[in-house]
Structures are given as C-alpha cells and as structure tokens.
Amino acid sequence: MPHAHGMPTAQLLCVGLSHRTAPVELRERLSCLAHEPEALLAERPPALQELLVLSTCNRLELYASHPGGTDTDPREMLAALRRLMARRTGVPEAEFADHLYCHTGLQVAEHLFRVAAGLDSLVLGESQILGQITQTYNAAAQTPLVGPVLHTLFRAAIRTGKRARTETAIGTNPASISSVAIALAEKRLGDLRSRHVAVVGLGEMGRLATKGLAARQLSRVTLLNRTVARAQQAAAQQPGWEAGSLADLPQMLASADVVVSATATPAPIITAEMVHQAMAQRPERPLLLLDLAVPRDVEPTVALLPQVFLYDVDDLMGSLDAALSARRQEVPRVEAIIGQEMAALELAMRELAMRPVVVDLRQKAEAIRQAELARALRHLGDVDPAVVEQLHHFSRALVNKLLHEPTVRLKEQAQNGQAEVYASTVRDLFGLTEPGTGEAESAQPGAAR
C-alpha cells in the first residue's frame, strides 16, 4: 500500500469512544464491529487504505490511513469511518456521534501510545490493555486490512507500552479495591495458590476480584452468589473452581482461608454468631475476611473474635490511595517515554514515505536488467547454463551496487525531512510513475509495496 504524498503520519486517522465518553450500554451495541473483519474488508471505503478495529470492554476505536495529498480531506475520511460504524453495527450515527473523539496525524499516534501505556485506562497503568492491543494487532496483521503505516504505528505502540511497564513503576502497585484486597491476602498468608479462597457476590467488585484470582492461577476458589447460575457460569471458566449459593456461606466460613465479600445487600450477611460457629470448627486456623461492600457485608464485631482478621473498604482505601499516588508519580516518566517513541515513530514514518520510491526504482532496474540480459543471451546463441547463471549473478550484483548508495542517500534525506522533495525528484529523473497511476505498479503485480 504505497503512500505517494506527504508523511504517512499525516495520513493517520482515529475515531473512537471509551469509558470516558460513552456509557457501557452504547459500547456494547457497537462492539460487534470488531468481530467481522471479512465484512470490514468488503465494506472499507476505497479512500481508506488500511483499517484496524481495537475493541475492549472499555473502548472501541477505528484506526485507519488514507493516501494523503492536497485533494484528500481528513474530515471526509473521518466521516467515512463514522458511516462505516453505523452501517456495520446498525446503530444510527446520531446515537453515537456525540460520544466520539476523532484524531488525525500525530495525534493518533500520541493517543494510541497513551492507551498502550495505560494512561487512558479506567485503572491508571493497568496492563491488560497492552495485551489486548498486541492480540488485536497480531490478528489484524494477518489480513489485507493492515499495511505498512498501521504496522509501523502499532509496533511502536506495543514497544511504548512495554517500555512503560519495564522502565517505570506505573503498573507495579495494585490500583483497585479488589486488587488491594488480594495483595493484602498475599501479604498475610503468602502464596494463595495453596489456599482456599471464597468470593461472595459477583457484582462489579466481585468480578474484579475473580479476575485477580484467575490471573494468579488459583485452583481452589469457590464463588457464592444469590443467583447460582451466574456463579456456575463464572466458575466454569476456570479449572477447579466451584460455585454455590449464599446459603452455603456458613459452610464456606468453616473451610475457606480467605473470604472476599462484595454483595449489594442492605444489611450484613456475615454475622458474628455465624463466624463464631465456623471458627469453632477451625480454632487453630486463621480466617481472613475482606469486606469490599458498601453497606458492609460483615458485622464489625467479627473482628473481636480470635484468629479472625477483618478488613473493610475504609481499611483498604488507605492502601489504594497510596498505590494510585505512587502510579501517578510515574506518569511524567511514562510521558517522557511516549515523547521518545513519538520522535522515533516520525523517523520511521519518514523512511516509510521513501520506501515506495526505492521499491519502484529497484523494480525498474530489475526489469531493465532482465530485458538487457535476455537480449544479450539471444545474440550469444547457445550458452552454457553455468555461464548464464554467472551472467545473472553478475548483472544482479551490478544493479545492487549501483543502487546501494542512492538507496542509502534517499533514506538519509527522508530522516532529514526531505522525503517528499527527493521522492518527486527521483521519480522524475528515472521516469517512475506515481503509485496507482501507471505501469510502475503493473510491471510487477506480485511485488510487496
């Protein structure tokens, strides 16, 4: 996919919405856009040369590139992306237009780099988004929808995200109530993989807790929920996990090492009497209760019982505030990395802008080499195959040596910001047609552009 005019970074587009701009109900309705790459390929507007859809539970974004040039209006390209979203999802554009953000040029790269680094996440610095970007890119890279511009952009974004997490502490401290709770359990009890953990309630907080436990590869986990089917569905996703109802709570208190409770009940569901009876069955084994609910799920007097350790939201908030504060202190370092990677991306894109010229120049030289060698062989008559092979080797080496220095110089000038001027000059000097306008492309139909 050649880019004839201007810098490839100027040809970048992004249209999207996220947890910051749109409610979850709208994000859910639009999420189907990511599941139909074949349909996207068929319906991609012709002016959009490359297209990639990034879809997570918190965002939906379309990244694209267009051919550039003075006759290309980025606003029309963004409008084409919005129309594509409406057409593919069945959601009228009027229902999501006010929730969209639109970026062009280098703004696209800066936005994606911030997303990959975790600066735009619901939880500052979380690492899951980097894995989602990597997975999305790897899948899209196998389709014709992604070409050299988006390849270069997403590889740089993934590198930025990795650097942010290896060179700073943006993701080292737990930064949600549930992650703080699990970290506290590990601090008190050590490796939780040998422990029995119960999660009571599968609302948002409970689901976050189960994600944290799954990430640690725990196998002895029991999920209790008012709706048993929901607990069974969640438990079925992890090997060894079990499910039950809230009626199983007394039995669970007697067997579990850690109980994470996060229901939405108006009154405590774990009483002092209930815990007292459970502890009578396990007098020497401590019980860690992590109450993430508001109102509280556990009666405060439970903390007075021997071998029982109770922490509620207020206890955990202090650790959460400290964790988020530590992460926020890392933001300037992450932004410095983003700045470095932005500069590197500009250099890579400048070189990319020169690539079609270099490819066309070498293709024309190769076509001339083959034609002239064929003519010479016709005049020579019957030539030994070994000699023919040597002539091929000689002519290829000669062309490569003649073009090596111009190729290096062209790339150097691209780095100096002279890509467009030199590309035009080379095309004029060597009679190379602009990509998409003539025989330069048709001469080698199978060549990668």
C-alpha positions in Angstrom: 0.0 0.0 0.0 2.1 2.9 -1.2 1.8 6.4 0.1 2.6 8.9 -2.6 2.0 12.2 -0.9 3.4 13.6 2.3 4.3 11.9 5.5 2.5 8.7 6.5 1.9 10.1 10.0 -0.2 12.9 8.4 -2.4 10.2 6.8 -3.4 8.6 10.2 -7.0 8.6 11.4 -8.7 7.5 14.6 -12.4 7.5 15.5 -13.4 6.0 18.8 -15.3 6.1 22.1 -14.3 4.8 25.6 -15.4 4.6 29.2 -14.6 8.3 29.4 -17.1 9.4 26.6 -19.8 6.7 26.3 -21.9 4.6 28.7 -21.4 0.8 28.7 -24.8 0.2 27.0 -23.7 2.1 23.9 -20.2 0.5 23.9 -21.9 -2.9 24.0 -24.1 -2.1 21.0 -21.1 -1.1 18.9 -18.8 -3.9 20.0 -19.9 -6.2 17.2 -17.9 -4.1 14.8 -14.7 -5.9 15.9 -16.0 -9.4 15.2 -16.4 -9.2 11.4 -13.1 -8.5 9.8 -14.2 -10.0 6.5 -17.2 -7.6 6.3 -14.9 -4.7 7.1 -12.6 -5.7 4.3 -15.6 -5.8 1.9 -17.1 -2.5 3.0 -14.0 -0.5 3.7 -14.3 2.9 1.9 -11.9 2.9 -1.1 -10.2 6.0 0.2 -9.1 4.2 3.4 -6.1 2.2 2.5 -5.7 0.5 5.9 -8.1 -0.2 8.8 -7.9 -1.8 12.2 -10.5 -2.1 14.9 -9.5 -2.1 18.6 -12.3 -3.3 20.8 -12.2 -3.9 24.6 -14.8 -3.7 27.3 -13.9 -0.1 27.9 -13.3 1.2 24.4 -14.0 0.8 20.7 -11.6 2.6 18.3 -11.1 2.5 14.5 -7.6 3.3 13.2 -7.1 4.0 9.5 -4.7 5.5 7.0 -5.6 7.4 3.8 -3.5 8.2 0.7 -2.9 11.9 1.6 -2.4 14.6 -0.9 -3.9 18.0 -1.4 -7.1 16.5 -2.7 -7.8 14.5 0.4 -9.9 16.0 3.2 -9.3 14.2 6.6 -12.7 15.4 7.7 -14.3 13.4 4.9 -12.2 10.4 5.8 -13.4 10.6 9.5 -16.9 10.9 8.3 -16.4 7.7 6.2 -15.3 5.9 9.4 -18.4 7.1 11.2 -20.6 5.9 8.4 -18.9 2.6 8.4 -19.5 2.2 12.2 -23.2 2.9 11.7 -23.6 0.6 8.7 -21.8 -2.4 10.3 -23.4 -2.1 13.7 -26.9 -1.0 12.8 -26.7 1.8 15.4 -27.7 5.2 13.8 -24.8 7.6 13.7 -26.8 10.2 15.5 -26.9 8.0 18.6 -23.1 7.7 19.0 -21.7 10.8 17.2 -21.7 13.0 20.3 -19.7 10.3 22.2 -16.9 10.0 19.6 -13.4 11.5 19.7 -11.5 12.0 16.5 -7.8 12.3 15.9 -5.7 12.9 12.8 -2.0 12.8 12.1 0.4 12.6 15.0 -2.5 13.0 17.4 -3.5 9.4 16.5 0.0 8.1 17.5 0.1 10.0 20.8 -3.4 8.8 21.7 -2.6 5.1 20.9 0.7 5.4 22.8 -1.1 6.7 25.9 -3.6 3.9 25.6 -0.9 1.3 25.3 1.0 2.7 28.3 -2.1 2.6 30.5 -2.5 6.3 30.9 -6.0 6.3 29.4 -7.3 3.2 31.3 -10.1 3.1 33.8 -7.4 2.0 36.3 -4.3 4.0 35.7 -1.4 1.9 34.5 -3.3 -1.4 34.2 -1.5 -3.9 31.9 -4.4 -5.7 30.4 -4.9 -3.1 27.6 -1.4 -3.8 26.3 -2.2 -7.4 25.9 -5.4 -6.5 24.1 -3.6 -4.2 21.7 -1.0 -6.8 21.0 -3.6 -9.5 20.4 -5.7 -7.2 18.2 -2.7 -6.2 16.1 -1.4 -9.8 15.7 -4.8 -10.9 14.4 -5.3 -7.9 12.1 -1.7 -8.2 10.7 -2.8 -11.4 9.0 -5.4 -9.7 6.9 -5.2 -7.3 4.0 -6.7 -4.6 6.2 -3.3 -3.7 7.7 -0.4 -2.3 5.7 2.9 -0.6 6.3 1.6 2.5 8.0 -0.5 0.7 10.7 2.2 -2.0 11.0 4.7 0.8 11.9 2.2 2.6 14.2 1.1 -0.5 16.2 4.6 -1.9 16.6 5.7 1.4 18.0 2.7 1.5 20.4 3.4 -2.0 21.7 7.0 -1.1 22.2 5.9 2.0 24.1 3.6 0.0 26.4 6.3 -2.5 27.2 8.8 0.2 28.0 6.3 2.0 30.2 5.9 -1.1 32.3 9.6 -2.2 32.4 11.2 1.2 32.8 8.7 2.7 35.2 6.6 1.6 38.2 3.3 2.6 36.5 1.9 -0.9 36.9 3.6 -2.3 39.9 1.2 -1.3 42.7 -2.3 -2.7 43.0 -4.7 0.0 42.0 -8.3 -1.2 42.7 -10.0 -2.1 45.9 -10.2 -5.7 44.8 -6.5 -5.9 43.8 -5.5 -4.2 47.0 -7.6 -6.8 48.9 -5.9 -9.7 47.1 -2.5 -8.1 47.7 -3.3 -7.9 51.4 -4.3 -11.5 51.5 -0.9 -12.5 49.9 0.9 -10.3 52.4 -0.9 -12.0 55.3 -0.9 -15.6 54.0 1.8 -15.8 51.4 1.3 -17.6 48.1 -2.5 -18.0 47.7 -2.3 -21.0 45.3 -2.2 -23.4 48.3 -5.2 -21.6 49.9 -8.9 -21.9 49.6 -10.5 -18.6 48.6 -14.2 -17.8 48.5 -15.8 -14.8 46.7 -19.2 -13.8 47.9 -21.2 -11.7 45.4 -20.4 -11.3 41.7 -21.2 -7.7 41.1 -18.6 -5.4 39.6 -16.3 -5.6 42.6 -16.7 -9.4 42.9 -15.9 -9.9 39.2 -12.7 -7.8 39.6 -11.7 -10.0 42.5 -12.2 -13.2 40.4 -10.1 -11.7 37.6 -7.3 -11.1 40.1 -7.5 -14.6 41.4 -7.6 -16.1 38.0 -4.6 -14.1 37.0 -2.7 -15.7 39.9 -3.8 -19.2 38.7 -5.6 -20.2 41.9 -7.4 -23.5 41.6 -9.2 -23.7 45.0 -11.8 -20.9 44.5 -15.5 -21.0 45.4 -17.9 -18.5 44.1 -21.1 -17.8 46.1 -23.9 -15.7 44.6 -27.6 -15.1 45.1 -28.1 -16.3 41.6 -26.4 -19.7 41.5 -26.4 -19.9 37.7 -24.3 -16.8 37.5 -21.8 -18.3 39.9 -21.7 -21.6 38.0 -21.1 -19.7 34.7 -18.2 -17.8 36.2 -16.7 -20.8 37.9 -16.9 -22.9 34.7 -14.3 -20.6 33.1 -11.5 -21.7 35.5 -10.3 -25.2 36.2 -11.1 -26.5 39.6 -13.4 -23.6 40.6 -16.7 -24.3 42.3 -20.0 -22.5 42.7 -22.7 -22.2 45.3 -25.4 -20.1 46.8 -25.4 -17.7 49.7 -27.0 -20.5 51.7 -23.6 -22.2 51.6 -21.9 -19.3 53.4 -21.7 -20.9 56.9 -20.0 -24.0 55.5 -17.7 -21.8 53.4 -16.6 -19.8 56.5 -15.6 -23.0 58.2 -13.4 -24.2 55.3 -12.0 -21.1 53.4 -8.8 -19.4 54.3 -9.9 -16.1 52.7 -13.4 -14.8 52.1 -13.9 -11.8 49.8 -17.4 -10.4 50.2 -18.9 -7.9 47.8 -22.7 -8.2 47.7 -25.2 -5.4 47.4 -27.4 -6.4 50.4 -28.6 -3.6 52.7 -27.6 -5.5 55.9 -24.6 -7.7 56.9 -24.8 -11.2 55.6 -21.9 -12.5 57.7 -22.7 -12.1 61.4 -20.5 -12.5 64.5 -22.5 -15.6 65.5 -22.1 -17.2 62.1 -18.3 -16.7 62.2 -18.1 -17.8 65.8 -19.7 -21.1 64.9 -17.4 -21.5 61.9 -14.3 -20.8 64.0 -15.3 -23.5 66.5 -14.6 -26.0 63.7 -11.2 -24.5 62.9 -9.8 -23.0 66.2 -6.2 -23.1 65.1 -6.6 -21.9 61.6 -7.0 -18.1 60.9 -9.7 -16.6 58.8 -9.1 -13.5 56.7 -12.3 -11.6 55.8 -12.1 -8.9 53.2 -15.3 -6.8 53.1 -15.5 -4.8 49.9 -19.2 -4.0 50.2 -20.9 -0.7 51.0 -23.0 -1.1 53.1 -20.8 -3.6 54.8 -21.3 -7.4 54.4 -19.6 -8.3 57.7 -20.6 -7.2 61.2 -17.8 -5.1 62.7 -17.8 -7.1 65.9 -16.5 -10.1 64.0 -13.0 -8.5 64.3 -13.1 -9.2 68.0 -13.1 -13.0 67.5 -9.8 -14.9 67.9 -7.9 -15.8 64.8 -10.3 -13.7 62.6 -8.8 -10.8 60.7 -11.3 -8.3 59.2 -10.6 -5.5 56.7 -13.3 -3.3 55.2 -13.3 -0.7 52.4 -12.0 2.1 54.7 -9.1 -0.1 55.8 -8.3 -0.9 52.1 -8.7 2.6 50.8 -5.6 3.8 52.5 -3.5 1.3 50.6 -5.4 2.1 47.4 -4.8 5.8 47.7 -1.1 5.1 48.3 -1.0 2.8 45.3 -2.7 5.3 43.0 -0.5 8.1 44.2 2.6 6.0 43.5 1.3 5.3 40.0 0.5 9.0 39.4 4.1 9.9 40.3 5.2 7.7 37.4 3.1 9.5 34.8 5.8 12.0 33.9 8.3 9.2 33.3 5.8 7.4 31.1 5.1 10.6 29.2 8.8 11.0 28.6 8.9 7.5 27.1 6.0 8.4 24.9 7.8 11.5 23.7 10.9 9.5 22.8 8.8 6.9 20.9 6.9 9.7 19.1 10.2 11.0 17.8 11.3 7.5 16.8 8.0 7.0 15.0 8.4 10.2 13.0 11.8 9.0 11.8 10.4 5.5 10.9 7.4 7.1 9.0 9.8 9.4 7.1 11.7 6.3 5.9 8.4 4.6 5.2 7.4 7.5 2.9 10.5 6.9 0.8 10.0 3.1 0.6 7.7 3.1 -2.5 10.2 5.2 -4.4 13.0 2.8 -3.5 10.9 -0.2 -4.4 9.8 1.3 -7.8 13.4 2.3 -8.6 14.7 -1.2 -7.9 11.8 -2.8 -9.8 12.5 -0.7 -12.8 16.3 -1.5 -12.6 15.4 -5.2 -12.3 13.1 -5.1 -15.3 15.9 -3.4 -17.4 18.5 -5.9 -16.1 16.3 -8.9 -17.2 15.5 -7.3 -20.6 19.1 -6.5 -21.4 20.4 -9.8 -20.3 17.8 -11.6 -22.3 18.7 -9.6 -25.4 22.4 -10.3 -24.9 21.8 -14.0 -24.5 19.8 -14.1 -27.7 22.9 -12.6 -29.5 25.3 -15.1 -27.9 23.4 -18.1 -29.1 23.9 -21.4 -27.3 25.5 -20.5 -23.9 26.5 -23.0 -21.2 23.9 -22.9 -18.3 26.7 -22.3 -15.8 27.8 -19.2 -17.8 24.1 -18.0 -17.9 23.9 -18.3 -14.1 27.2 -16.3 -13.7 25.8 -13.6 -16.0 22.6 -13.4 -13.9 24.7 -13.2 -10.7 27.0 -10.5 -12.3 24.1 -8.4 -13.5 22.2 -8.6 -10.2 25.3 -7.7 -8.2 26.0 -4.7 -10.6 22.5 -3.4 -10.2 22.6 -3.8 -6.4 25.9 -2.0 -6.1 24.8 0.8 -8.4 21.6 1.3 -6.4 23.0 0.8 -2.9 24.4 4.3 -2.4 21.3 6.1 -3.9 19.1 4.0 -1.6 21.1 4.9 1.5 21.1 8.6 0.5 17.3 8.6 -0.1 16.7 7.1 3.4 19.0 9.7 4.9 17.2 12.5 3.2 13.9 11.1 4.5 15.3 11.3 8.0 16.1 14.9 7.4 12.6 15.7 6.4 13.2 15.9 2.7 11.3 12.8 1.7 8.7 14.4 -0.5 11.1 16.5 -2.4 13.6 13.7 -3.1 10.8 11.2 -3.9 9.5 13.6 -6.5 13.0 14.2 -7.9 13.9 10.6 -8.2 10.6 9.7 -9.9 11.2 12.5 -12.4 14.8 11.6 -13.1 14.2 7.8 -13.6 10.7 8.1 -15.2 8.9 6.4 -12.4 5.2 6.8 -12.5 3.4 7.8 -9.3 1.9 4.7 -7.4 -1.5 3.8 -8.6 -1.3 5.9 -11.9 0.7 3.8 -14.4 2.9 0.9 -15.4 5.2 1.1 -12.4 2.7 -0.8 -10.4 1.6 -3.1 -13.1 5.2 -4.1 -14.1 5.4 -6.3 -11.0 1.9 -7.3 -10.0 3.1 -9.6 -7.2 5.5 -7.2 -5.6 5.0 -6.1 -2.0 4.5 -2.3 -1.9 
